[in-house]
């Protein structure tokens, strides 16, 4: 396993972890991706659903490769 393959594996693992966080804690994923930029903001219900759905797709796509 060469150095580029290790980097790809690490990136894929991080994306799967972020996808799982999005599924099980969409509010945390929102704060990690966008919430830190906004002062005293809360995500909408639609944003939380979008994070959860996006997490499902991310885990399915990355886990299948």
C-alpha positions as CSV (number, residue, x, y, z in Angstrom):
1,X,0.0,0.0,0.0
2,X,1.6,3.2,-1.2
3,X,1.4,6.6,0.4
4,X,-1.4,7.9,-1.9
5,X,-3.5,4.8,-1.1
6,X,-3.1,5.5,2.6
7,X,-4.2,9.1,2.2
8,X,-7.3,8.0,0.2
9,X,-8.1,5.4,2.8
10,X,-7.9,8.0,5.6
11,X,-10.0,10.5,3.7
12,X,-12.7,7.8,3.0
13,X,-12.7,6.9,6.6
14,X,-13.2,10.5,7.7
15,X,-16.0,10.9,5.2
16,X,-17.7,7.8,6.5
17,X,-17.4,9.1,10.1
18,X,-18.8,12.5,9.1
19,X,-21.6,10.7,7.3
20,X,-22.4,8.7,10.5
21,X,-22.4,11.9,12.5
22,X,-24.8,13.5,10.0
23,X,-27.1,10.5,10.4
24,X,-27.1,10.2,14.2
25,X,-26.6,13.8,15.2
26,X,-27.5,16.1,12.3
27,X,-27.4,19.2,14.6
28,X,-23.7,18.5,15.4
29,X,-22.9,18.0,11.7
30,X,-24.7,21.3,10.9
31,X,-22.6,23.1,13.6
32,X,-19.4,21.5,12.1
33,X,-20.2,22.5,8.6
34,X,-22.0,25.8,8.8
35,X,-23.1,26.7,12.4
36,X,-19.6,27.8,13.5
37,X,-19.8,30.6,11.0
38,X,-23.1,32.1,12.4
39,X,-23.6,33.7,15.7
40,X,-26.6,32.5,17.8
41,X,-28.1,30.6,14.9
42,X,-30.1,27.4,14.9
43,X,-30.6,25.0,12.0
44,X,-34.1,24.7,10.5
45,X,-35.9,21.4,10.5
46,X,-35.3,21.1,6.8
47,X,-31.5,21.6,7.2
48,X,-31.4,18.8,9.8
49,X,-33.3,16.5,7.5
50,X,-31.0,17.4,4.6
51,X,-28.0,16.7,6.8
52,X,-29.4,13.3,7.8
53,X,-30.2,12.3,4.2
54,X,-26.9,13.5,2.9
55,X,-25.2,11.5,5.6
56,X,-27.0,8.3,4.5
57,X,-25.9,8.9,0.9
58,X,-22.3,9.6,1.9
59,X,-22.0,6.4,4.0
60,X,-23.6,4.3,1.2
61,X,-21.4,5.7,-1.5
62,X,-18.2,5.6,0.5
63,X,-18.8,2.2,2.0
64,X,-19.5,0.7,-1.4
65,X,-16.1,1.7,-2.8
